Amino acid sequence: MLAMLVVFVGAAAFGHPDIGAVLVLLLSSGYGLVLAFEFIAMVWVHGEDPTPRADLLTVLSAWCIECVTTLWVFCWLQPFREWAQPDTPGHEGRRGIVFVHGYLCNRAVWNPWLAHCSRLGIPATAINLEPVFSELSSYVAQVERAVARMERETGLAPVLICHSMGGLVARAWLASIPAAEHRVHQVVTIGTPHRGTWLARLGRSVNANHMRPGNGWLDALASAEPLERAKLFTCFYGHADNIVFPPLCATLPGADNRHLPATPHVAMAYHPGVMTEVLRHLRAAA
């Protein structure tokens, strides 16, 4: 996707922006086909999942939304705006937020959230999970540093907001750090493959393998979790999620599972219902 910008800028530099625009259109059309495959697989794999099956209009609408959202995120925010929105420093007595991004992403995914937190004076920090293709447990130390920072600055346990793979990283942190459940106020996951996702079968990286249904890492994580820990979680899932499917894969037994209708995977991170729920948790905490 970054190649689209390189092609356009390169063509424009040589005095042929029209050719660049045509090449970008062709490349973006190819990307639209990749997304179309994801949505077709989503419908096909739905099977006996008890959540509502997305109808054709919902699928087409979600595909259009995701085409726009992912190009904005992966072609603009992530390559060029990673540090455009700084963290919001914490202050005593005001509960903060730790943002944890998903697969193939960086902290820029959270720029709209960080800007909103800055306007409201909400302490917030967004981390980068690195190396990109590492096993999920290797990211625990980064989450621990961010949580510890929020604790020091605010004197309160933060809220964790996690998109996609980030929710599994949060669970790995809870499982690895003693008494971690007492150091977080709430964990909000958005399209997280808590029970794996069919699409991860196509991945070849270590962390993609961890997101396959029934894999050893995911099973070990689930078996080590006490049942009451799920009460910490609010899990947003949807029947138009083109990455995490079937839909119930994004839920946890015993958690507050919330359905987001007609919303594709990346766009779920910006759904107003998610923001409303997070602000509710912060107000209740206050």
C-alpha positions in Angstrom: 0.0 0.0 0.0 2.9 2.3 0.7 3.9 1.5 -2.9 0.9 3.4 -4.1 2.2 6.6 -2.6 5.7 5.9 -3.9 4.4 5.3 -7.5 2.3 8.4 -7.5 5.0 10.7 -6.1 7.6 9.2 -8.4 5.4 9.7 -11.5 4.6 13.2 -10.4 8.3 14.0 -9.9 8.9 13.1 -13.5 6.1 15.2 -14.7 3.5 12.5 -15.2 1.0 12.7 -12.3 -1.7 11.4 -14.6 0.2 8.2 -15.2 0.8 8.0 -11.4 -2.9 8.3 -10.7 -3.7 5.5 -13.1 -1.1 3.2 -11.5 -2.4 4.0 -8.1 -5.9 3.2 -9.2 -4.8 -0.1 -10.5 -2.9 -0.9 -7.3 -5.8 0.1 -5.1 -8.1 -2.0 -7.2 -5.9 -5.0 -6.5 -6.1 -4.2 -2.8 -9.8 -4.0 -3.1 -9.8 -7.5 -4.5 -7.7 -8.7 -1.5 -10.3 -7.2 0.9 -13.1 -8.8 -1.2 -11.5 -12.2 -0.7 -11.5 -11.5 3.1 -15.2 -10.7 3.1 -16.1 -13.7 0.9 -14.1 -15.9 3.3 -15.9 -14.2 6.3 -19.3 -15.1 4.8 -18.3 -18.6 3.8 -16.7 -19.5 7.2 -19.7 -18.1 9.3 -21.2 -21.6 9.4 -23.2 -22.3 12.5 -22.0 -19.3 14.4 -25.0 -18.0 16.4 -24.4 -14.3 15.6 -26.4 -12.7 12.7 -25.1 -13.5 9.3 -24.2 -10.4 7.3 -26.4 -9.8 4.3 -25.2 -8.7 0.9 -25.8 -5.0 1.5 -24.0 -5.1 4.9 -21.0 -6.9 3.3 -20.8 -4.4 0.4 -21.1 -1.4 2.8 -18.4 -2.9 5.1 -16.1 -3.5 2.1 -16.4 0.1 1.0 -15.7 1.4 4.5 -12.7 -0.9 4.9 -11.2 0.1 1.6 -11.2 3.7 2.6 -10.2 3.1 6.2 -7.3 0.8 5.6 -5.8 3.0 2.9 -5.9 5.9 5.3 -4.4 3.9 8.1 -1.7 2.0 6.2 -0.8 4.5 3.5 -0.9 7.7 5.6 -1.1 7.3 9.3 1.4 4.5 9.9 4.1 5.4 7.4 4.0 9.2 7.9 2.2 10.1 11.1 3.6 7.6 13.6 4.7 10.3 16.1 2.4 13.1 14.9 0.2 12.7 18.0 2.2 12.5 21.2 1.2 10.8 24.4 -0.9 12.8 26.9 1.0 13.1 30.2 -0.7 11.8 33.3 -1.5 13.7 36.4 -2.5 12.5 39.9 -6.0 11.3 40.3 -7.0 11.2 36.6 -7.3 7.6 35.3 -5.3 7.0 32.1 -5.4 4.8 29.0 -2.8 2.5 27.5 -3.4 1.8 23.8 -2.2 -1.5 22.3 -2.3 -1.9 18.5 -2.8 -5.0 16.4 -1.0 -7.1 13.8 1.1 -5.2 11.2 0.3 -1.8 12.8 2.0 0.8 14.9 0.9 3.5 17.4 -0.3 5.8 14.7 -3.5 3.7 14.5 -4.5 5.5 17.7 -3.9 9.0 16.5 -7.6 10.0 16.5 -8.0 8.6 20.0 -4.8 10.3 21.2 -6.0 13.6 19.8 -9.4 13.1 21.6 -7.7 12.3 24.9 -5.5 15.4 24.6 -8.6 17.6 24.1 -10.3 16.0 27.1 -7.2 16.0 29.3 -7.2 12.2 29.6 -3.7 10.7 30.3 -2.9 8.3 27.4 0.1 6.4 26.0 0.3 4.3 22.8 3.0 1.7 22.5 4.7 0.1 19.5 4.8 -3.7 19.6 8.3 -4.6 18.2 9.7 -6.6 16.6 6.7 -6.8 14.2 6.7 -10.6 13.7 7.7 -11.7 17.2 5.8 -14.2 19.4 3.1 -12.5 21.4 4.6 -13.2 24.8 7.6 -11.1 23.8 5.5 -7.9 23.9 4.6 -8.3 27.6 7.5 -6.1 28.8 6.3 -3.2 26.6 2.8 -3.4 28.0 4.3 -3.6 31.6 6.4 -0.4 31.0 3.3 1.5 29.7 1.1 0.4 32.6 3.7 1.1 35.2 4.2 4.6 33.7 0.5 5.3 33.9 0.4 4.1 37.5 3.3 6.4 38.5 1.8 9.4 36.8 -1.8 9.0 37.9 -1.7 6.9 41.0 -4.5 4.8 39.4 -4.8 1.5 37.4 -5.3 2.4 33.7 -7.8 1.2 31.2 -6.3 -0.9 28.4 -7.7 -0.4 24.9 -6.6 -3.1 22.5 -7.3 -3.6 18.8 -7.1 -7.0 17.2 -3.9 -8.9 18.2 -3.3 -6.3 20.9 -6.1 -7.9 23.0 -4.1 -11.2 23.1 -1.0 -9.3 24.1 -3.0 -7.8 27.0 -4.1 -11.3 28.0 -0.5 -12.5 27.8 0.5 -9.6 30.1 -2.2 -10.5 32.6 -1.0 -14.1 32.6 2.7 -13.2 32.9 2.8 -10.5 35.6 1.9 -11.4 39.1 -1.3 -9.6 40.4 -1.6 -7.8 37.1 -5.4 -8.0 37.2 -5.2 -5.6 40.2 -3.2 -3.1 38.2 -5.7 -2.6 35.4 -9.2 -1.0 35.7 -10.7 -2.5 32.5 -9.5 -4.1 29.3 -11.5 -3.1 26.2 -10.7 -5.3 23.2 -11.8 -4.4 19.6 -12.0 -7.3 17.1 -9.5 -9.4 19.1 -9.2 -13.1 18.0 -9.6 -14.4 21.5 -10.4 -17.8 20.1 -8.3 -17.4 17.0 -9.4 -16.6 13.5 -9.7 -18.6 10.4 -7.7 -16.0 8.4 -4.6 -16.6 10.5 -4.2 -20.0 8.7 -2.8 -17.9 5.8 -0.1 -16.2 7.9 3.4 -17.6 8.2 4.8 -15.4 11.0 5.1 -16.6 14.6 2.4 -14.2 15.9 0.1 -15.1 13.1 0.4 -18.8 14.0 -0.6 -17.8 17.6 -3.9 -16.5 16.3 -4.9 -19.7 14.6 -7.9 -21.5 16.2 -6.8 -24.3 18.4 -3.1 -23.6 18.4 -1.0 -24.5 21.4 -0.1 -21.0 22.5 -3.7 -19.8 22.5 -5.0 -22.9 24.3 -2.3 -22.6 27.0 -3.2 -19.0 27.5 -6.9 -19.8 27.9 -6.4 -22.8 30.2 -4.2 -20.7 32.6 -6.8 -17.9 33.0 -9.1 -17.9 36.0 -12.7 -17.6 35.0 -13.3 -14.4 37.0 -10.6 -12.6 35.0 -13.1 -12.3 32.1 -15.0 -9.8 34.1 -12.2 -7.3 33.4 -13.0 -7.4 29.7 -15.3 -5.6 27.4 -15.0 -7.3 24.0 -16.3 -5.7 20.9 -17.0 -8.0 18.0 -19.0 -7.9 14.7 -20.5 -10.0 12.0 -18.9 -7.8 9.3 -15.3 -8.2 10.7 -13.3 -9.3 7.7 -10.2 -10.3 9.7 -11.5 -12.0 12.9 -14.2 -14.6 12.0 -16.4 -16.4 12.7 -17.7 -13.6 14.9 -17.8 -15.4 18.3 -14.0 -15.8 18.0 -13.7 -12.2 19.2 -15.6 -12.8 22.4 -14.6 -14.2 25.8 -16.9 -16.4 28.0 -17.9 -14.3 31.0 -16.9 -11.0 29.5 -19.1 -8.1 28.6 -19.3 -8.9 24.9 -20.7 -6.1 22.7 -21.8 -6.5 19.0 -20.9 -3.8 16.5 -23.2 -4.2 13.5 -22.0 -3.7 9.9 -18.5 -2.6 10.9 -15.3 -4.0 9.3 -12.1 -4.8 11.2 -10.0 -1.7 11.1 -12.9 0.6 11.2 -14.1 -1.0 14.4 -11.2 0.9 16.2 -13.0 4.2 15.4 -16.6 3.2 16.1 -18.3 5.9 18.2 -19.8 3.1 20.3 -16.4 2.0 21.4 -15.4 5.6 22.4 -18.7 6.0 24.3 -18.0 2.8 26.3 -14.5 3.8 27.2 -15.5 7.2 28.4 -18.2 5.5 30.4 -15.6 3.4 32.2 -13.5 6.5 32.9 -16.4 8.4 34.3 -17.4 5.5 36.4 -13.9 5.2 37.7 -13.8 8.9 38.6 
